[in-house]
């Protein structure tokens, strides 16, 4: 995994970006959670400030509760956001 950027750097790329949170836990009984969710970039900045790196965000999977998550930035494809999360 490469070096994660800060929320400020994501904001410089696109003010209306959002974060994609992917569960990276692998519970043996389930064969892995792999749940995916999203969060508004501006909401994350309000909660944690612009200097926080993506891999430092105190997030957990809303499905299994694991703290092992991968956070990446993404940008809306149209005004309504990313259609894959509708």
C-alpha positions in Angstrom: 0.0 0.0 0.0 1.3 3.5 -0.9 1.4 6.6 1.3 -2.0 7.9 2.0 -2.8 11.6 1.4 -4.4 14.1 3.8 -8.0 15.2 3.6 -6.7 18.7 2.6 -4.9 17.1 -0.4 -8.2 15.3 -1.4 -10.0 18.6 -1.1 -7.5 20.3 -3.4 -8.3 17.6 -6.1 -12.1 18.1 -5.8 -14.0 20.0 -3.2 -17.0 17.7 -3.6 -15.1 14.4 -3.4 -16.2 11.6 -1.1 -14.4 8.8 0.7 -14.9 5.2 -0.1 -14.4 2.9 2.9 -13.8 -0.7 2.2 -13.7 -3.3 5.0 -10.4 -5.2 4.8 -11.1 -7.7 7.6 -11.2 -11.4 6.9 -13.3 -13.3 9.6 -12.6 -16.9 9.0 -16.2 -18.0 9.5 -17.5 -15.6 6.8 -14.6 -15.7 4.3 -14.2 -12.0 4.7 -16.6 -9.1 5.1 -15.6 -6.8 2.2 -18.4 -4.3 3.0 -18.1 -1.0 1.2 -19.5 2.4 2.3 -19.0 6.1 1.6 -18.6 9.4 3.5 -18.6 13.0 2.3 -15.2 14.5 2.3 -16.5 17.7 3.8 -18.1 15.7 6.7 -14.8 14.0 7.3 -13.0 17.4 7.4 -15.5 18.7 10.0 -15.0 15.6 12.2 -11.2 15.2 12.0 -9.7 18.3 10.4 -7.8 18.7 7.1 -4.4 17.4 8.3 -5.6 13.9 9.0 -4.3 11.2 6.6 -6.8 8.8 5.0 -5.2 5.8 6.8 -5.4 7.6 10.2 -9.2 8.1 10.2 -10.9 6.4 13.2 -13.4 4.5 11.1 -14.9 1.0 11.5 -17.0 -1.2 9.2 -20.7 -0.6 9.8 -21.5 -4.2 9.0 -19.0 -6.2 11.1 -17.4 -3.6 13.3 -13.8 -4.2 12.2 -11.4 -1.3 12.4 -9.3 -2.7 9.5 -10.6 -0.6 6.7 -9.1 0.9 3.5 -10.1 4.5 2.8 -9.7 6.1 -0.7 -11.0 9.2 -2.3 -13.4 9.2 -5.2 -15.3 11.9 -7.1 -18.9 12.2 -8.0 -19.7 11.1 -11.6 -22.7 13.5 -11.8 -24.6 16.0 -9.5 -26.3 13.2 -7.7 -23.1 11.5 -6.6 -21.7 8.2 -7.6 -24.4 6.0 -9.2 -22.8 2.7 -7.9 -23.9 3.7 -4.4 -27.5 4.5 -5.2 
